[in-house]
Amino acid sequence: MQSGVNQINPPARLFENLEQAVLLSQDLLAILGEEQKALAATDMQALVEICAKKENRLERLKALDAMIAEMAGSLRPESAPKTGLAWLVPLLGREEGGRLKELRNKLAGLRAEILKRNQVNRLFATDVRGYLNDAISLITSAIADRPLYGLSGLARKPSLNQPSLISREV
């Protein structure tokens, strides 16, 4: 305990929630790895399943973050900053402060890696979508260059190789 600083006892649930957030963040990283493989394989069925898993983990992480912020808020002295948990470390005992610091650092690293992988996956998906749009444009532009109807309708004689909507015998 530091001199001049009152030591506080955080609820055990705070550390449990932080550990759960670490586990969920690690799970989300694994899901992002699966997503990258599914994107590379253009496996749409897998992507749909992965998106559902990703959404579930993100909702759970959001709820955990809210609970952690609420617990920390109940311990926060007037002079402490409104966000983050760094202010709590000096108010804890040596062991608990070290544990909190370790969990915060681990979470920060995991969240940074999640952000990085998510951006890579987003850029990859954007590139693939661009390639698909280009391919569709190339395919459909050939069709658009040969309209089935001319301006005057009858002025243009259909070729024998071109499909006709009306039978030529009629």
Buried (B, 14 or more C-beta within 10 A) or exposed (E): EEEEEEEEEBEEEBBEBBBBBBEBBBBBBEBBEBBBEBBEEEBEEBBEBBEEBBEBBBEBBEEBEEBBBEBBEEBBEEEBEEEEBEBBBEBBBEEBBEBBBEBBEBBEEBBEBBEEBBEBBEEBBEEEEEEEEEEEEEEEEEEEEEEEEEEEEEEEEBEEEEEEEEEEEE
